[in-house]
């Protein structure tokens, strides 16, 4: 959901809870779950109280009103932390592979010297 909000914000596209539930990126999350997640991670898209208003799932269908959504500071910081851990893991794997190839190269070059 965080990446979905960031993607839509970068493209300056509006969306509603109902339209987001139809997106293939969110794997069919239902309206209630999606609205709850958005209440946790998004800022008020308009005036104070608009977050609660546009994420309320009821017969009035206010969750079908499209808005420009943005992440709150906690959600954005958590996302950046998650991405930095992913990058660090990838860098660790690459450096480990480079070390293994270097050791193998030293072993094989050492074998040529002694033969």
N, C-alpha and C positions, 0 to 999 in steps of 0.2 A: 504494500500500500504506500509506503514511504516513497519508493522509486516511481510509482504511478503519479503521486502528487507532484514530485519534482519534475517529472517529464512533462506533465500538463502545464505546470507553471513556467517551465523554460520555453514552451511553445505558445505561452499566453492563451491557453485554451481553457474554457469553462467546462465544468462537468457537475453532475449532480450525483447523489448517492445512487439513485436508480440507474442512471446511465453507466456509472462505474461498475455496478453489479453485472452488467452485460458485457464488460470487456474481457477479452481472453486472458489478459495479463493477470487478472485477479482470481482466476480459476473458479469462477462461479460463487464467490462469497455471497451470502444472502444479505438482504437489505439491513436486517437488524445487526448482524455482526459487523458489516461495513460501517454503518452509522456509529456504532460504539467505538470502533477503531478510530474513525475520523474525529470523534469527540476527544479522544486521547491525544491525537498527534497534530491536529490542525488549529489554526488561529480562527477567530471570527472573520468570515469572509467579507462582511460588511460592517454594520453597526454592532454595538454590544448586544449580545444575546442571539446574534444571527447564527452562530455555530449550533447552539441548541435547537434553534428554530428549523434550520435546514437539514439537521440530522435526526429529526423526530419522525419516526416511521408510524404513520397513522392513516386514517381514511381521508385526511385533507391533502395528502400527497405533497407536503411541503419538501419532502426529501427528493422531489423531482425538479426542483428549481436549480438551475445551473448557476454556478458561481466560480470566481477565481479563488482557488484554495491555495493556502501556504502552510508549511509546517511550522509548528511552534519551536521554540529554541531547544527544548529538551529532545524532541524527536530528531531535529536536524543534527544536534551534537551527537546523539546516539548513533545515527546513521553514519556520520563521519568517523566515529570511533570504530564502528563495525568495518567500514571500508579500509581503514588503516590497518586493522588486524588482518584482514584478508590480504592486503598488500605485503605485510610483514611475513605472513606464512608463505606466500609465493616467493618472496625474496629468500627466505630460509631454504626452501626446496631448491631453488636455482643455485644458491651458494653451496649447498651440500653436494649437488651434482657436479659443480665445478671442482670442488675439493676432491671428490672421488675420481674424476677424470685426471686431475693433476697427479694424484697419488699413483694411479695406474700408469700414467705416462712416465713418472719417475722410476717405477718398478721396471717397466719394460725397457727404458733407456739404460738402466743399470744392468740389466741382463745382457744387453749388447756390448757393454764395456768389458764385462768379465768373460765373454766368450772368445 
